[in-house]
Amino acid sequence: MNPDSFQLSDLRRSPDVEAANLFAWDASDGYLLEAVAQYLPDLAEPADQLVLLNDSYGALSFGMAARFGVKGIRVQQDLCTGEQALRENGERLGIELGARQRSLLVDGGAALLSGARLVLLKLPRGLAELEQTVQAIARHADPGAVLLAAGRVKHMSLAMNAVLARYFGTVRASLAQQKSRLLTATDPALPTDAVGFPLSATVQAAPGLELEVRAHGAVFAGAALDIGTRFLLDSLTEPQLPQVGTVIDLGCGTGLLATRAALLRPESKVIATDRSEAAIRSAAATAAANGARNVTVLQDDAGQSLPAGCADFILLNPPFHSGAAVHTGVALKLFAAAARLLAPGGRLWTVYNRHLDYRPALQRTIGPSRAIAQGPKFTVLESTRR
């Protein structure tokens, strides 16, 4: 494809879940690509002085290459599926970006942000993720750096402005455009009372059981225990787990399920895997904080790098959304992954909102299923691999 003919609608989400109501870009990407034009003449070396954050499927990277001819930009995504989507889009469209994908969490984001004079950010929905992101900008970017942050109005709040105001001297909000809004922040400065990441807390994981949780900003539920995981933990006791074997926490989040399983069965191998870098780094920190030494973390898309039939027991609290959209596609993908990973006779424990009624899908994909626990809101279902 000639880059001059590129449109954002050419992008795909693959290998992430794809559906008619799921998109690889939105109007806030377009807003950022319009806003950046006035700042580019001030950059002597755009490829070295411009950084793209939370560029989910590469819309900003491809937009910069197609509209302004700027390639080789430093870019960040938390999800490994987003990193892979950027590469796959480039191969499919025949556009070589030369993108330098960097981590926000390794070295606190220094390699990602050092020397940056202009930063484009797709606003995350969570305030903790936003704070960890702008904190890294204030710490490592050029003192004269400008931040352009855009999001969908329905997912924005005044609290986001307040977070930015703690790390930038000036914050300006634009008028809405195509239901998106732009925040422009200048004069970055790291306050002396900056929040430390990962966040930490003590949670009541089960009756009489407290666990330490560690959470980077982008991880689901943060430094807390979501009610679905709590419901599953209430049923997870030593006799339920294989005496010795491999246990997988699939889509591990902060790793509380993996940590509990590891403490119950210290001779077993426990793998905490998630496609989110924030999740696997949180899970590693959570396991370490609780002395669970038999936990291995793996950033992977639905455990695809693990061999088939390697698991004796899998724990799963699947999301019922993809990004901001309510969608069961991610859960169904994880069910299929569990079917591949489980050895014959291996068991999957899934906790889910009762109204979702995943039992038919689990019986079809995994095998015979029975309720371990049921409450007003959640069900824990055990499915045995055929």
Steps between C-alpha positions, in 0.01 A plus 500: 500500500612853425517676839333803341181297456496365856182544706454416866217267396764282326625384841400171662508383863634149429629302691261662748130413485327643194129571461265743327482724809873492579735742326875549466469879529260772612447873451752590771776353281391735223486792742860440611621471141342836421633668814858381455551689173565840661772358729701300247692802357646556849660153504848483351489117497134390510582128509714550812302773673145367451355213708165323456339351810213251521495467121268200522519355147733746333260774386733777615812329362350443156335843501833673568668305220221555247419865572839639598757245380631452854620145570719331758302652788512360853161343574345325800214256551426309820349198321715259303204462263530872426870469427433207268209681330730790413748261338229301319334817367834611359556167328146484363501859373858490376597804709836483680476715811830422668312552826709463815267328745604577857367423848354755740592279797854384425740756652200716588456596135842661456581332167150584379489866600851643543543812290135507387381848412153402378291213638172375353282300739177311444341557840451183703173459690664442837642783712779283641620411150487867403697600809773241445525612138524875558732441794743328263468791255575754774798295616667424166376732222664828405417784745335684210292202388140538385243229567200461267250259655167410340210273588132439446294750699283226654810344658657825622457676835616813677712274719724441196569873480588494869748215448668691217508817709710321766774434244474796258500872562230572241208283382254616236188317380361539149143507383357162408553383143325187371425409863871517588694756697864610503700589811822697449751500786828692522778565754541148641632473856519204735343583839681395817196299613460303177316170545726193504428215258415219522226593746466271801223392734398221734181319395277247674530220245293246693366461854803532728739550206673826413719541192717787383414627152722709273358684202638707215267765366359315198409176676135403551358570850818679614627447854174339608314171475219495244185325616517224237850395604395518865209263431732250332758525780232416756469155336869439426638270769794261511299181425364656180847535344713219358764382751780557248460635150468815294245766587435794265342831595372593153457876464665545838457872568677575829563129551299444819361169372846380399643608835229321697545179298878518544473540876255211524717270286865615533627192314289573192604716207276807473496716185339846504443613143337807351531705182552817708851598605355688797323180606796264487727748678229549764458123535874450547506768770190356671649150509829632639325709766325187630799267482354291216826386343350245260324755277631568148357794304453504124379779273314318228177506300278235661797280586575427136873446558432224754483139375166326455395278788747655745250599772333293769291786640408844364349795683311758293315822574428608141418857399163568342625803310761586241639844569197719562257275313295231676585183310540131589752429225800515735338249738422257217859531378625413849266199519651369176848564638417306817376206291835490321710540815323245722613141506219243466323491836643841593261748657407861430346718768319801355331777696248714313195721539197272512313693233769411245416126522832367368416140592388386151814649342725341762336159467535519123859624504649324804273218614261405783441791734359534850441790735751527785335808650207723415402834644258780413749646250771243420547135412816292530487217247733204480549360147691176446696453178375213288 
